[in-house]
Amino acid sequence: MELEKKIIKIIAESLEVSEDQITEDTAIGDIPEWNSLGHIVLISSLEKEFSINFDPEIIMDLEDVSDIVAAIEERLKRN
């Protein structure tokens, strides 16, 4: 499965919304479920799925799906 599609699937599951609502441009606040609490749940799910950890400053910079994809790609390259 392509990385971006896998991430979108995890985002949709974490926020309990349809994958159709998520694109690479979807950002925090674009859908009601992606609020501050939803963001924490989402980051936790992604860290668990990919066996990675984000620094707190990085988490604050993850504002949309494309940011998340880029951050995960970068961490996966390091491992």
C-alpha positions as CSV (number, residue, x, y, z in Angstrom):
1,M,0.0,0.0,0.0
2,E,1.3,3.4,-0.9
3,L,2.5,5.3,2.1
4,E,0.2,8.3,1.7
5,K,-2.9,6.1,1.3
6,K,-1.9,4.1,4.4
7,I,-1.5,7.4,6.3
8,I,-4.9,8.7,5.1
9,K,-6.5,5.4,6.2
10,I,-5.0,5.8,9.7
11,I,-6.1,9.4,9.9
12,A,-9.6,8.5,8.9
13,E,-9.7,5.6,11.4
14,S,-8.2,7.8,14.2
15,L,-10.7,10.6,13.6
16,E,-13.6,8.2,12.9
17,V,-14.4,9.8,9.6
18,S,-14.6,8.5,6.0
19,E,-11.3,8.3,4.0
20,D,-13.2,10.4,1.3
21,Q,-13.0,13.4,3.7
22,I,-9.2,13.3,3.8
23,T,-6.9,14.6,1.1
24,E,-3.2,15.6,1.2
25,D,-4.4,19.2,1.7
26,T,-6.7,18.4,4.6
27,A,-5.5,20.4,7.7
28,I,-6.3,20.6,11.4
29,G,-9.7,22.2,11.7
30,D,-10.9,21.4,8.2
31,I,-13.1,18.6,9.7
32,P,-14.6,19.0,13.2
33,E,-13.1,15.8,14.4
34,W,-9.5,17.0,13.7
35,N,-9.3,19.3,16.8
36,S,-6.5,19.4,19.4
37,L,-7.6,16.1,21.1
38,G,-8.1,14.4,17.7
39,H,-4.6,15.5,16.7
40,I,-3.1,13.8,19.8
41,V,-5.0,10.6,19.0
42,L,-3.9,10.8,15.4
43,I,-0.2,11.3,16.2
44,S,-0.3,8.4,18.8
45,S,-1.8,6.1,16.2
46,L,0.8,7.0,13.6
47,E,3.7,6.6,16.0
48,K,2.4,3.2,17.0
49,E,1.7,2.0,13.4
50,F,5.1,3.1,12.1
51,S,7.2,2.5,15.2
52,I,8.4,6.1,15.3
53,N,8.4,9.0,17.8
54,F,7.8,12.6,17.0
55,D,9.5,15.3,19.0
56,P,6.9,17.7,20.6
57,E,8.1,20.6,18.3
58,I,7.6,18.5,15.2
59,I,4.1,17.5,16.4
60,M,3.2,21.2,16.5
61,D,4.4,21.7,12.9
62,L,2.2,18.8,11.6
63,E,-0.7,20.9,10.3
64,D,-1.9,19.0,7.3
65,V,-1.7,15.6,5.7
66,S,1.2,16.5,3.5
67,D,3.2,17.6,6.5
68,I,2.5,14.3,8.2
69,V,3.4,12.2,5.1
70,A,6.7,14.2,4.8
71,A,7.6,13.8,8.5
72,I,6.9,10.0,8.4
73,E,8.9,9.5,5.2
74,E,11.8,11.3,6.8
75,R,11.7,9.2,10.0
76,L,11.4,6.0,8.1
77,K,14.5,6.8,6.0
78,R,16.4,7.3,9.3
79,N,15.5,3.8,10.5
